[in-house]
Amino acid sequence: MLVERHHRRDGVELPNPALHAIVHVVVENQLAANDDPVVRALARLMKAGLPRHDAIHAVGSVVAQHLFELLKGNGKAIDTPEAARARYYASIERLTAASWRKGHGR
């Protein structure tokens, strides 16, 4: 609710505010849990010039893509949790500020 309130207060219009807030919370929870690939990615993105909020969005874009692929099955047999996690972390490691800006028109 706090994330949704923050975006409403800043006048950010979103197609699905609840889903947007959930992705924010997922990333913040990974950071709070000291999930190394996510912590490194946030630091790398901020060092490359993204404000923290945009860096959260960048990592969140990977979270959302990963969830989408898991839900649609991506044409594969069901992954093991370890394989899914390894694919997610590989995507996080490849994430750059430049690639996120390019993909999000910034």
C-alpha positions in Angstrom: 0.0 0.0 0.0 2.9 2.3 0.8 4.4 1.8 -2.7 1.1 2.5 -4.4 0.6 5.6 -2.3 4.1 6.9 -3.1 3.4 6.6 -6.9 -0.1 8.2 -6.6 1.4 11.1 -4.6 4.0 11.6 -7.3 1.3 11.6 -9.9 2.6 8.5 -11.7 -0.2 6.8 -13.7 0.2 3.1 -14.1 -1.9 0.5 -15.9 -1.9 -1.7 -12.9 -0.7 0.0 -9.7 -1.1 -3.1 -7.5 1.1 -5.2 -9.7 3.7 -2.4 -10.0 3.8 -2.2 -6.2 4.2 -5.9 -5.9 7.2 -5.9 -8.1 8.7 -3.0 -6.1 8.2 -5.0 -2.9 9.8 -8.2 -4.4 12.9 -6.2 -5.3 13.0 -4.4 -1.9 12.7 -7.8 -0.2 15.5 -9.3 -2.2 17.7 -6.3 -1.2 16.7 -6.7 2.5 17.5 -10.4 2.3 21.0 -9.4 1.0 20.4 -11.4 -2.2 23.9 -10.9 -3.6 23.1 -10.7 -7.4 20.3 -8.2 -6.8 22.4 -6.1 -4.3 25.3 -6.1 -6.9 22.9 -5.1 -9.7 21.4 -2.2 -7.7 24.9 -0.9 -6.9 26.0 -1.3 -10.5 23.0 0.5 -11.9 23.3 3.4 -9.5 27.0 3.7 -10.2 26.0 3.9 -13.9 23.8 6.9 -13.1 20.4 5.6 -12.4 18.6 7.0 -9.3 17.7 4.3 -6.8 14.0 4.3 -7.8 14.9 3.8 -11.5 17.4 1.1 -10.5 14.6 -0.7 -8.6 12.4 -0.4 -11.7 15.2 -1.8 -13.8 15.6 -4.9 -11.5 11.8 -5.1 -11.3 11.6 -5.3 -15.1 13.8 -8.5 -14.9 11.5 -9.8 -12.1 8.4 -9.2 -14.2 9.9 -10.8 -17.3 11.1 -13.8 -15.3 7.6 -14.2 -13.8 6.0 -13.9 -17.2 8.3 -16.6 -18.6 7.6 -18.9 -15.7 3.8 -18.4 -16.0 3.7 -19.0 -19.7 6.0 -22.0 -19.4 8.4 -20.6 -22.1 7.8 -23.7 -24.2 9.9 -25.8 -21.7 9.2 -28.5 -19.3 8.7 -27.3 -15.7 12.0 -26.0 -14.4 13.5 -26.9 -11.2 13.6 -24.0 -8.7 17.4 -24.0 -9.1 17.3 -23.7 -12.9 14.8 -21.0 -12.7 16.8 -19.1 -10.1 20.0 -19.5 -12.2 18.2 -18.0 -15.3 16.9 -15.1 -13.2 20.3 -14.4 -11.7 22.0 -14.6 -15.2 19.5 -12.0 -16.4 20.2 -9.8 -13.4 23.9 -10.0 -14.1 23.4 -8.9 -17.7 21.2 -5.9 -16.8 22.8 -2.6 -17.4 21.6 1.0 -17.0 22.0 1.5 -20.8 20.0 -1.6 -21.7 17.2 -0.6 -19.3 17.1 3.0 -20.5 17.0 1.8 -24.2 14.2 -0.7 -23.4 12.2 1.9 -21.5 12.6 5.0 -23.6 14.7 6.9 -21.2 
